[in-house]
Amino acid sequence: MSDPVVPQKLRNRWKIAVLGAGSWGTALAVHSSLAGHDVRLWARRQLAADAMSRSGKNADYLPRCELPEALVVSADAEECMADADLVISVIPSRFLRSVWDGISDAFPSGAHLVSATKGLEDKTGLRMSQVLSEYTSGREASIMALSGPSFAAELVEGHPTAVTLACANLEAAESVQACLSHGPLRAYRNADIVGVEHGGALKNAIAIATGIADGLGFGTNSRAALITRGLKELTSLAVARGARPDTLMGLAGLGDLVLTCTGSLSRNRHVGIELGKGRSLEEIIDGMQMVAEGVETVLATFHLGRRLKVKMPITNEVYAILQEGKSARAAIEDLMARTLVEE
């Protein structure tokens, strides 16, 4: 194994609150703490916070990672967010509203707020930053989205990782970009928050599809076809919602798509593999410790595609498998039997 890239201490020390002690939230907290920032990690359950504080590890999500001594883990949202310069929300999409209903009063006025959750709200189709904006209205928050090809376990092991930080306010984005970029993590600015958030969310359905193909025993021809045509699907829907096409060719689009469709650590690909092997969705989810955002996002993506009249054959077949009990093999066969068209 190659030597990890070690974060260097920064001159400007920020107070950072990371909300959500799953794998990615923990990784971002560890990374920022090692750089010398004052970091507090919020865990929803007191038992989880106590266990992490006592053991110095997140045994449920990143068991091989040692938590820095300076990192504070707490179940008290007010304590975590008090006087924070930067708040990073890493709460799974399906729990975002219910969690922020209970903690939004603690958000400090004037703080930067970064959404690091990849998903769309099912019933409304809202992006995660749009949901967060409802809870921070009137508090002068600069809201951003962090997305891109990033496995939590690799970041904490020091593997070089590149992500996109999106915000309409580029001055605010530059400040947070400098805060987060050090050691193994490099962030690129992008003003297209619509494109960045859609790239991170919509690729999940394609990752499940490639996993299904892998689970059925198909090879790299099939995977390459699904990734390429999947990129066409997610770009079409993102552009229909106001994204720039070039954003989807960057880290938050193509980069994240390739990673989650090929990486062994991809939760969405894992779901697809097990579906391809014939296991039921309920059985797969029950056996997973971590959340596979794609299962929820497929519902929102399917309904958005229908509403906006965007052709999304791969996503539609994944929806049929997850929601209607269609067999994985029948879905692949139907994709191949579609009316022939120009590329």
N, C-alpha and C positions, 0 to 999 in steps of 0.2 A: 504494500500500500504506500502511495506517495505521502510525503510529509504534508500536513494540513497548513493552510494559510492562517496565520495567527493575527487576530485583530490588534492594531496598534492603539495605544491610549490617545484619546482625543483632547484637544485643548479646551473646547467648549463642552461643558458637562450639562446635559439635559436631564430634566426630570421626566421620566417616561412611565406611563401606565399601560400595561398590556392586558387587555380584557379577554380571557379565555385561556385556560391552561391545558389545551389539547396539544397535539404535536407541533403545529406551526406556531401557535402562540408561545409555547415554551421555547421553541427554537429562536424566535425573534427576541424574547426576553433574555435568553442566555447570551445570544450574540451581542446585544446592546450592552448588557452588563459587563461582558468581557472587554468592551471598548472603553469602559470607565464611566458610563452614564449611570445615573441614579434610577434604577429600574424596580418597579413593583409589579408583580404578576398576580392578577386576580383570578381566583378559582371560585366557581359557583358554589361548590360544596365545602363546608368547613372541614369535613373529614379529609378531603383531598388536600386542602391547604395545609392542614396539620401534618399529614403524612409526608408531603413534599418538604416541608420545613424541617421535619425531624430526620428524614433519611438523606436529604440532599439530592434526591432523584425524583423524576416523574415516572414511577414504575409502570403506570398504565400506558403511557404514550411514547416516552423516550427513555427506556430503562437503562440504556448504555451511556447516557449523558449525565455527567456530574454537574449539578447546579452550582454556579459561583457563590461563594460565601456572602458576597455583597448583595445578591439578589433577594429581595423580600417577597415572600409569597403570602397572600392574605385572601380571606373570603369577605373582607370589608371593602366594598366598592368605594365608599367615601374616603377611606384611608388611602386607597391606591391612587385615586384621581386627584387628591388634594394638591393644589398648586402645580399640577402637571403641565409641562410645556407641550407634550405630545401624548395623545391617547391613541392606542392602536387596538381596534376592535377585531377580534379573531373568533367571533362566536358563530357557530354553524347557522346557515341561512334559515333553517326551519325554527330555530329558537331565538332569532335575532330580536323580533318584536317583544316576545314575552320577557326576555332578559332585560332589554332596554326600558321596558315599562317600569321595571323595579329599580334601575340604577341611574336613569337619565338625570335625576336631580343633582347627582354628584358631579356631573360633567362641569369642569371649570371654564368660565367664560374666557374667550380669547385663545384657547388652546387649539393646536392643530389636531385634526382627527383623521386618522387613516383607517380605511376599511381594508382588511386583509382577508376577507371572506369571499370565496368564489361561488356565486350562485345568483339566482333570481327568485323573487317571491312568487309563489305559485299562483295565488288568486289575482294578484295585481300586475305581475310581470315587472315590478319595480326592481331596479338595481339596488345593491346593498347600500351604496352611498346615498341613494334617494330616501331609503328608509331611515337611515341615520340622520339625514337632514331634518326630518320631522321632529326628532327628539332634541335637536340642538338649535332650533330656530331662535333667533334673537340673541345668541350668545357669541356672535362674531367668530364662529369656528370656520377655519379653512379645511374643507372636506376633500380628502384624496382617496385614491384606490391604489393598492399595492398588489401586483399580479405578475405572473411569469412562471417559467419552468423552475420549480423550487421544491425539492423534497426536504422536509424538516431534518430528517436524520443525516442527510449529506451536509447540510449547512452547519450543524453543530459539530460535525466531524472535520470541519475546515475545508470542505470542497468548494472551489471557486463557483459562485452562483451569481447570475445576472437576472435582475427583475426590472419591471417598469413601475414607476411612480407617476400616477396621472392626477392632474389637477388643473382646473381652468386658470387658477392664480399661479402663474409660473414663478413669481417671486417667493411665494410660500413653499412651492414645490422645491425650489433650489435649496431652501433652508433645511427642509426635511431630508432631501436627497443627501446633503452633506452629513446630516446626523446619522443616517442609516448606512452610508457607504464607507466601509472600512474593512480591512482584513479580507475575508472570503466573500463578502457581499458587496456587489456593485449595482447601484440603482441608476436607471436612465429616466430622464424626465419625458413626459408626454402630456400635451394639453387635451388630448382626446380621451376623456374619462369614460365616455360612452363606449368607445371601441375597446378600451382596456378591460372594462368590466364584462362586456359581452364575450370577449375572447376567453377570459378565465372561466366563465359560466358555461358557455355553449359547447366547449370542447368535451365536457364530461359525457355527453350522450355518445359522442364519437368514440371516446375511450371505452365505454361499455361495449359498443359495437365491435371494436377491434379485439377486445377481450373475448367476446362471443366467438369470433372467428378462430381465435387461438384455442379456445376450449373445444371447438369442433374438430380441431386437428389441422386446420388450414395453415398455409405457410405465409412467407413474406410477400408473395404476390398479392394475396388478399389484404394483408395489413397495409401495404402501400396504397392499394386502391381505396380503402376505407379512409385513410388519413387524407389523401388528396381530394377525394370527393367530399369528405367531411369538411375540409377547409372551405370548399366552395359553399357548402350549406351554411356554415356559421358566419361566413363573410356576408352572404346574401341577407341573412336575418339581421346581422349587426348593422349593415348599411341601411337597411329599411328602417332602423330605429335611430338613425342619425350618426352612425360611426363613419370614420374615414377608412376606406379600403386598405390603405397602406399600414394602418395600425395593426390589422389582422395578419400582416406579413411579418410582424416583429415578434418580440419576446412574449408578449401577452396573448398573441394569437398562434401563429405557427410554432413558436418555440414551446409554449405550454402544451399545445396539441401533440407534438412529437414526443415530448417527455411522458405525458400521461398515457399515450397509446402504446408506448414501448417499454417503459420503466417497470422493473420488478416491484418497486415500492408503490405503484399506482393502485389506490383503493378502488377506483372506478373500473380499471382494467381487471382487477381481481374479481369484482362482481360479475363482469362479463364472462370471464373464463369459467367461473363456476356455473353460470347459466348455460354456457355452451356444453358443459359436462352433464347437464340435465338436472341440476339441483334447483329447488324452488327459491324464489327471491326471499321469502320469509326465513327460510333455513339459512341462507347466506348472511342476511343482515343480523340474525340472532347470534351468529358465530363471529361477528366482527366487533372489535373493541372501538375502532375509530369510525367516524362518520364518512360515508361515501356520498358527497354532495350531489353527484350525478343522478342518483335515484330520484331526488327531489326536483332537480333542475330539468330533467326530461319532461316532467309534467308542464312546467311553465313554458319550456321551449316549444313543445307540441302545440299548446294553446296559442302562443304568440304567432307561430308559423301559420296556423289556420286563420287567425284574425287578420294578419297582414298579407295573406295569400302568397306566402313564400314557399316554394317547393323544397321540402326537406325529407326526401325518401328514407334516408338512413335513420334520422331521428324518429320518423313515423313508425318504422319497423321496430326500433328499440322500445318505443311506447307500447306497441302492440304486444311485445314480449312481456314487459313489466306489468301492464295494466289489464291486458285482455287474455293472457295465458297462451299466446301464440308460441309455437315451438321455434326454437332458435334456427333449426335447419330450414323450416318453411320460410322464415323471414329472409334468410340469405337467398334462397331460391327465388323468392318473389322480387328481391332487389335485382337479381340477374335477369329476370324475365320482363323487366319494364320495357316500355316502348323505346326504341332506339332514337337517340337525339344527338345533336352536335355537342361537342365539349364546351 
